[in-house]
Structure formats: C-alpha cells, structure tokens
Amino acid sequence: MREIILELCFACCECEKQAGATVHCCGKGMKEWPRSYAAAHIRCPHCGTANTIVFSVGSGRVAQVSPTDESRLPRPPVPSRN
C-alpha cells in the first residue's frame, strides 16, 4: 500500500493568515496517485476557524480552501479530571 506525508500551506478562509499542517495519506484511494485529490478539516491556529482543505495527493498543492460546517466535525475530547 502506498503512503505519503505532505506539508500543506494555506491561507485561512476567515482571517486570511498563513497556516500549515502535516497530513499522512494512505489507503485505497492512493491507487490513483498522483492524480488523486483529498480533503482535510483543519482548524486555523490563529482564529480557530475550521477550514476544509482540498489538495493534490501527488504534489501537495492546495486546490481549494473553504469554511467547514462545524456541525460535521467531531467534538473535541473532554479532559479527564484524574
């Protein structure tokens, strides 16, 4: 199975500040690599807005950045009180 680690650089769709993220891609969709595109939901480290980042798996080029519907994201874990 093919795997790739990419560094994505993008501008937040809300505050427009530059941000980056590292993504690890693997699985059945990699069969079509390098023509595949994938998406990741990444929060901006500056303003906290969730962005949907669409990127090329082959090159790591960001194709689209759009706001994410917050209701579709998993809730953050609740810290334990141990």
C-alpha positions in Angstrom: 0.0 0.0 0.0 1.3 3.4 -0.9 1.7 6.1 1.8 2.7 9.8 1.6 3.3 12.6 4.1 2.6 16.1 2.9 3.1 19.6 4.3 0.2 21.8 3.4 0.4 25.6 3.4 -2.8 27.6 3.1 -4.5 30.9 4.0 -7.4 30.6 6.4 -10.7 31.4 4.8 -11.7 33.6 7.7 -8.7 35.6 8.9 -6.6 35.0 5.7 -3.4 34.4 7.8 -1.0 31.8 6.6 -1.2 28.4 8.3 0.2 24.9 7.7 -0.5 21.3 8.5 1.1 17.9 8.0 -1.1 15.2 6.6 -0.5 11.5 6.2 -2.3 9.9 3.3 -2.7 6.2 2.8 -5.4 3.7 1.8 -7.3 2.5 -1.3 -7.6 6.0 -2.8 -3.8 6.1 -3.2 -4.2 3.6 -6.1 -4.9 6.5 -8.4 -1.9 8.5 -7.1 -0.7 11.1 -8.3 -4.0 12.2 -9.9 -6.0 11.9 -6.6 -7.3 14.7 -4.6 -8.2 14.5 -0.9 -9.7 16.8 1.7 -8.9 17.5 5.4 -10.6 19.6 8.0 -8.0 21.8 9.7 -8.6 24.5 12.3 -6.7 27.7 11.9 -4.1 28.2 14.7 -4.8 31.9 14.6 -8.6 32.3 14.8 -9.8 28.7 15.4 -12.0 28.6 12.3 -12.3 25.1 10.8 -11.2 25.0 7.1 -11.8 22.3 4.5 -8.5 22.0 2.6 -8.7 20.2 -0.8 -5.3 19.2 -2.0 -3.5 17.1 -4.7 -2.1 13.9 -3.2 0.6 13.8 -5.8 2.1 17.3 -5.4 0.6 18.6 -2.1 -0.7 21.6 -4.0 -3.7 23.1 -2.2 -6.6 23.4 -4.7 -9.3 24.9 -2.5 -9.8 26.3 1.0 -13.4 26.7 2.2 -15.2 27.1 5.6 -16.2 23.8 7.2 -19.6 23.2 8.6 -18.8 22.9 12.3 -21.7 20.5 13.0 -19.9 17.9 10.8 -16.7 17.9 12.8 -16.2 15.5 15.8 -16.4 17.2 19.1 -13.1 17.8 20.9 -12.3 15.3 23.7 -13.2 16.3 27.2 -10.2 16.4 29.5 -10.3 13.9 32.4 -10.3 15.1 36.0 -7.8 12.4 37.2 
